[in-house]
Amino acid sequence: SLDDAIAAAEAQAKQTTTVEPTVRIKCLSGSMLITIKDAPPNHETGLFSGMIYPKGLSKNSTCLSEYREHIGPLRYKLPLRSCNTMPKETDDGGIEFFNTIVLQPHLKLITDLGRGYHVRCAYKSRDAAMKPKKHLRKHAQKPQAYRSDEHDRRDYGRSLDKQRMGDDELDMEDVYDAEVSTNDTPMPGCHMKIYNEEHKIADDVKIGDPLTIVISIDAQQLYGLHVTDCIVRDGLGWGEQRLVGEDGCPMDNEIMGQFNYTSDRLAANVTFPAHKFPYTTSVYYQCNVRLCALEDPSCQQAPVCSGKRPKRQASDGKDDEAMPATIEVFSGLYVNENENTNDSDEDAVYKEKTLEDALCVSQRTFAIAIAIAGLILMLAVVAAVLCIMARRSTKTVSNSGSSIYSGPYTNTAFSHSS
């Protein structure tokens, strides 16, 4: 019977056990190497065909990787400074990077077999997260520097299924030959933190919410700081906006103003309204921190900014190479759009729509009105032509019995013959 067939099918479905994928994470310099074993295969081929992408970046994203009839474990390289990966500093001075990736066993559709995994990597410091580990390996290549004027998408999320690499082997892009450092002067640690209006670390805000960026260096008696070259990025390699120039002055005060420095020159902060790119919720901020010697009087001077872009100040004969160091700091957060606007905005929109001189017409009604107006105009033209023709016809009939003689005049009454 039908009931028995349904019961048998349900019992067979219960007996069929689904193997849950096993996820392993290897924290590399500048990226996470994610290995997924036992991904759900296709029932026909027995191979995996699907995609892996960070949550929210399933469309038109360089962070999405596709796998077609893949054999073996899936390998996916997730960058630390893009693709919705966000940093978070810990209380012990370390830093963690976290993200959520989606494993979808279909190339076009989202099914209930998809899985989401929250991945996280912890590092002792920013330098440990960004600088490659020094391994004594021959013919290893040093990674390319991450610069603001480069738009190279090779560092974004991609699959590594075509590379033969063991679970305990590092990517060649993440290591380089050991180098000996001759700098005996320890550099202070540098930090960037973004706070919300509640003076808490901001991780998820809305457009227009007040944010405060605080850039600081470790307390010591040798160096102060100058903040320069600040940029906001989309994390996809598609767009960026310059916020602070090389001179430390803001590029656009409506987006971000000038940094305020503490008296000891160990910290600087700026408050600005939250903003985002129109196609993603992730924003990444990056600044250069130029260290200066506290004994130098110019170290205590803040940049002089006016309405016009100031000219670059002369170095007073000092060599730029004599500067202690320039440290790059970065941070990021999620910025969402405002779903519920305030009452004043709603009233303004309502009043704008109900003005007496405003007229809203649908496309269909407008097309019908244009057609009717055109028909009326054609009828008016035809009527005018008929009226003109009728007038000409009447004039021709009334003048048909008359004639005009233009020859010599002869009066027959007075004519006579000789």
Buried (B, 14 or more C-beta within 10 A) or exposed (E): EEEEEEEEEEEEEEEEEEEEBEBEBBBBBBBBBBBBEBBBBEEEEEBBBBBBBBEBBBEEBBBBBBBEEBEEBBBBBBBBBBBBBBBBBEEEEBBBBBBBBBBBBBEEEEEEEBBEBEBBBBBEEBBBBBEBEEEEEEEBEEBEEBEEEEEEEEBBBBBBBEEEEEEEEBBBBBBBEEEEEEEEEEBBBBBBBBBBEEEEEBEEBBEEBEBBBBBBBEEEEBBBBBBBBBBBBBBBBBBBBBBBBEBBBBBEEEBBBBBEBEEEBBBBBBBBEBBBBEEBBBBBBBBBBBBBBBEEEEBEEEBEBEEEEBEEEEEEEEEEEEBBBBBBBBBBBBBEEEEEEEEEEEEEEEEEEEEEEEEEEEEEEEEEEEEEEEEEEEEEEEEEEEEEEEEEEEEEEEEEEEEEEEEEEEEEEEEEEE
